[in-house]
Amino acid sequence: MNVLLVLIPVALFLGGLGVAAFFWALSDHQYEDPEGAAQRILLDDDL
């Protein structure tokens, strides 16, 4: 039962860290152009 006193705060901290990383990625515009990256790999850059 004492292990829950450690595991619950650790789980909340890691969950908050994941949410913070997600919002950081949103503010850093990581999800702006998902189709462009998928099509960019098909283009030939060596002209």
C-alpha positions in Angstrom: 0.0 0.0 0.0 2.9 2.3 0.6 4.1 1.8 -2.9 1.0 3.7 -4.1 2.2 6.8 -2.3 5.1 6.8 -4.7 3.5 5.4 -7.9 0.6 7.8 -8.1 2.6 11.0 -8.0 5.1 9.5 -10.5 2.3 8.6 -12.8 0.8 12.0 -12.6 4.1 13.6 -13.2 4.8 11.5 -16.3 1.3 12.1 -17.6 1.8 15.9 -17.1 5.1 15.7 -18.8 3.5 14.0 -21.8 0.8 16.6 -22.0 3.3 19.4 -21.7 5.4 17.8 -24.6 2.2 17.6 -26.7 1.4 21.2 -26.2 5.0 22.2 -26.8 4.8 20.4 -30.2 1.6 22.2 -31.0 3.0 25.6 -30.2 6.2 24.7 -32.2 4.0 24.0 -35.3 5.0 20.4 -35.6 1.5 19.4 -37.0 1.0 22.1 -39.5 1.5 20.2 -42.8 1.1 16.4 -42.5 0.3 15.9 -46.2 3.3 18.0 -47.4 5.8 15.8 -45.6 4.2 12.7 -47.0 4.4 14.0 -50.6 7.9 15.6 -50.2 9.5 12.2 -50.0 8.2 11.4 -53.5 9.8 14.5 -55.1 13.1 14.2 -56.8 15.5 16.9 -55.5 18.3 16.0 -57.9 17.5 18.0 -61.0 
